[in-house]
Amino acid sequence: YRAYGPALQKRGERGFGYDLFTKYNATEPILESLYAEELDKEKRARIAELKKTDPKAAAELQNAISYHIDHGYGMDCYAVGPTLGCGT
């Protein structure tokens, strides 16, 4: 899990609560690799460019790197947003 709170609020986000990640078929920690894929600057720039010319391809690439979609090893199945997350 990961906890949200004051650090996000300093950036202006209304995130507070707990986020939960499922994990399976993995013997090593996977959270850092999930973040790395989602936050890759080159992929994010490619998605931004594709949105201008090919929105469908942009959505497909976004889904391919999203840790909110299970790619066979686990996922973040909750969005905290303005809620408390994880059913809190």
C-alpha positions as CSV (number, residue, x, y, z in Angstrom):
1,Y,0.0,0.0,0.0
2,R,1.0,3.6,-0.1
3,A,-0.3,6.5,2.0
4,Y,-1.3,9.9,0.7
5,G,-1.3,13.1,2.6
6,P,0.5,16.4,3.2
7,A,3.1,15.9,0.5
8,L,0.4,15.7,-2.2
9,Q,-1.6,18.5,-0.7
10,K,1.5,20.8,-0.9
11,R,1.3,20.3,-4.7
12,G,-2.4,21.3,-4.7
13,E,-3.8,17.8,-5.0
14,R,-6.7,16.6,-2.8
15,G,-5.1,13.2,-2.2
16,F,-5.4,11.7,1.2
17,G,-5.8,8.1,2.3
18,Y,-4.4,4.7,1.3
19,D,-3.8,3.2,-2.0
20,L,-3.7,-0.6,-2.4
21,F,-1.7,-2.6,-5.0
22,T,-2.4,-6.2,-5.8
23,K,0.5,-8.4,-6.7
24,Y,0.9,-11.9,-8.0
25,N,3.2,-14.0,-10.2
26,A,6.1,-11.9,-9.0
27,T,8.8,-12.9,-6.5
28,E,10.4,-9.5,-6.5
29,P,9.1,-6.1,-5.4
30,I,7.3,-4.5,-8.4
31,L,6.1,-1.1,-7.2
32,E,9.1,0.8,-8.4
33,S,8.9,-0.8,-11.9
34,L,5.2,0.1,-12.1
35,Y,5.9,3.7,-11.3
36,A,8.9,3.8,-13.7
37,E,6.8,2.7,-16.6
38,E,3.9,5.1,-15.8
39,L,6.2,8.1,-15.3
40,D,8.6,7.5,-18.2
41,K,9.0,11.0,-19.7
42,E,9.6,9.8,-23.2
43,K,6.5,7.7,-23.2
44,R,4.4,10.5,-21.7
45,A,5.7,12.8,-24.4
46,R,4.8,10.2,-27.1
47,I,1.3,10.0,-25.6
48,A,0.9,13.8,-25.7
49,E,2.0,13.8,-29.4
50,L,-0.3,10.9,-30.3
51,K,-3.3,12.6,-28.7
52,K,-3.0,15.3,-31.4
53,T,-2.9,12.9,-34.4
54,D,-4.1,9.5,-33.2
55,P,-6.1,9.5,-30.0
56,K,-6.8,5.8,-30.2
57,A,-3.1,5.0,-30.3
58,A,-2.5,7.4,-27.5
59,A,-5.1,5.6,-25.4
60,E,-3.6,2.3,-26.2
61,L,-0.1,3.4,-25.2
62,Q,-1.5,5.0,-22.0
63,N,-3.2,1.7,-21.1
64,A,0.0,-0.2,-21.9
65,I,2.0,1.7,-19.3
66,S,-0.8,2.2,-16.7
67,Y,-0.4,0.6,-13.3
68,H,-4.2,0.8,-13.0
69,I,-4.4,-2.0,-15.5
70,D,-3.3,-5.5,-14.7
71,H,-0.5,-6.6,-17.1
72,G,0.0,-10.0,-15.4
73,Y,1.7,-9.2,-12.2
74,G,-0.6,-6.9,-10.3
75,M,-2.1,-3.5,-10.3
76,D,-3.4,-0.5,-8.4
77,C,-7.1,-1.3,-8.4
78,Y,-8.2,1.8,-6.6
79,A,-8.0,5.5,-7.4
80,V,-7.7,7.6,-4.2
81,G,-8.5,11.0,-5.7
82,P,-10.7,13.1,-3.4
83,T,-11.8,9.9,-1.5
84,L,-9.9,8.1,1.2
85,G,-9.1,5.2,-1.1
86,C,-9.3,1.4,-0.3
87,G,-12.8,1.8,1.0
88,T,-11.6,3.9,4.0
